[in-house]
Amino acid sequence: MPFINTKVNIPISSEQEETLKSKLGKAISIIPGKSETWLMLNFEDNCRMYFRGQGDIPTAFVEVKIFGGASGNEYEKLTSTITGIISDVMKIAPDRIYIKYEEVEYWGYNGHNF
C-alpha cells in the first residue's frame, strides 16, 4: 500500500508523467513486499515552490508513504533511485530534490484496515 506524491515547480508533460509512473512503479519494489500492484501515485506540477530562496529553478519534493516499514539501507537505495528518476525525466538537479518517507501503522482499503 505505498503512495508516492511528487510535486514539482515546472510542467509535467503527459509523456513525462507516463515515464515517471512506469519507473516509480518499478522502483517501489526496492522495499520488500511492495509492488506497483498496490502503488498509488499523484503528480502535482507548476507548484509554487521555493528552495534556497529561489522559485525559478526546477525543484521537486517527493513524499513516499508506506504501510509498515523498511530498513535504512532500503530507503537509501530508494532515495538514490527516485532521485535518478526525477533528475533524468524532469531534468531537475539532484541537489534540488527532497524525498520524505513516512511509515504508516494503519492503512485503510476497501472499507477495512490492514
Stockholm file with secondary structure:
# STOCKHOLM 1.0

chainA/1-114         MPFINTKVNIPISSEQEETLKSKLGKAISIIPGKSETWLMLNFEDNCRMYFRGQGDIPTAFVEVKIFGGASGNEYEKLTSTITGIISDVMKIAPDRIYIKYEEVEYWGYNGHNF
#=GR chainA/1-114 SS CCEEEEEESSCCCHHHHHHHHHHHHHHGGGSTTCCGGGCEEEEECSCCCCBTTBSSSCCEEEEEEEESCCCHHHHHHHHHHHHHHHHHHHCCCGGGEEEEEEEESCCEETTEEC
#=GC SS_cons         CCEEEEEESSCCCHHHHHHHHHHHHHHGGGSTTCCGGGCEEEEECSCCCCBTTBSSSCCEEEEEEEESCCCHHHHHHHHHHHHHHHHHHHCCCGGGEEEEEEEESCCEETTEEC
//
